[in-house]
Amino acid sequence: MITVFAPAKVNLSLHVVGKRDDGYHLLDSLVAFAGVGDTLDMEPADTLTLDITGPTAALIPDEGENIVLKAARLLAEATGTSLGATILLTKRLPVAAGIGGGSADAAATLTGLMQLWRVELAPERLAALALSIGADVPVCLSGRPTRMRGIGEVLEPAPPLPPAWLVLVNPMVPLHTPAVFKARTGPFSAAEPLTESPADAKALAEALAARRNDLTPPAISIEPVVGEMLAAIAAGPGCLLARMSGSGATCFGLYAEEAEARAAAASLQTTHPGWWIAPAPLLG
Ligand code: C5P
């Protein structure tokens, strides 16, 4: 059996720098990963089947083909294999949440099935296949701090990030990516890339303070609770930065120490029992 971890993707900054003719937005984003996520267990089988379990399994919409099966089917077609797999997805991340849960699952499916089926794709073909599943799937395949541009297909390694902790907070309200991009107005923005590795969490927070997530105002216009979450996270002790990830609604706090992150998470969970709150290390 092969087990693959699908970590939450966190946009530490996200600038919308332009828009393509087909409506997709051009981004410049510093993407990292957190030590909380879904897991996928895969075993060889004659056909492709998927079972879903875990605390957030019930949130996955019924309509359409699950992104895991879509990734598996596209990989089988691209490699010409007739092998199948039994896949068990243990879902822990909220859905339609801006932390790439579905994209991370799709990327983990590709990684796991290439091992299970002993098939390979040239890096360019794998990247194109990933992009055809979703704009965030290529960066999730990388799994390391990355400067992401284009609509998600232009990837460059970012400098290593210092040890730091995050608290991810989601209001358990789905926020649909197309709606958030559609609600964005005003001029496009740009930010200097991170060229040096910040010495510590405080230096990382300072570097990020000069950047932002341009999708925050449109996300708040659709779901005002995003503003409430950002204020609640920022007000807690030890929080170096509070920001939204992706198109929301998940927001994160950045902390220097594990104990600070755990204390902040416990305190937020007490005041907001309905929110999904997960302390996790930043994967540097
Ligand atoms: O590719 P993905 O399924 O993640 O994107 C969902 C939707 O989000 C797209 O159909 C598009 O409306 C919007 N989007 C965008 N620009 C991006 C990524 C997504 O406008 N870079």
Residues whose N, C-alpha, C, O or C-beta is under 5 A from the ligand:
A	BS01	C5P	G23 Y24 H25 I133 G134 A135 D136 G150 I151 T177 P178 F181
